[in-house]
Amino acid sequence: MTPTDANDPVADARELERLRGTLEAGFARMDGSLALLVQRSDRTDRQLTDHEARLDALERGRWPMAGIGALTALCVAVLALWQILAR
């Protein structure tokens, strides 16, 4: 602004319009960034839910392994004892 434009309402209106455009562009960028963050958060929530389900399935499938291991050890001990007593 030049010193002669200090009291010019048209210049003030143009400057306010320019500022308004700048603010609208900034808000549009922020809106887009927030939408992207929400999308990523939703995807992370879906992945977390999927991983929890898979982990639960693995944990449910793991408990028979300990039982099978213990049963096998018991069978080996019984067979070893039977062989020792059979001699």
Order of alpha helices (4+ residues) and beta strands (2+ residues): alpha
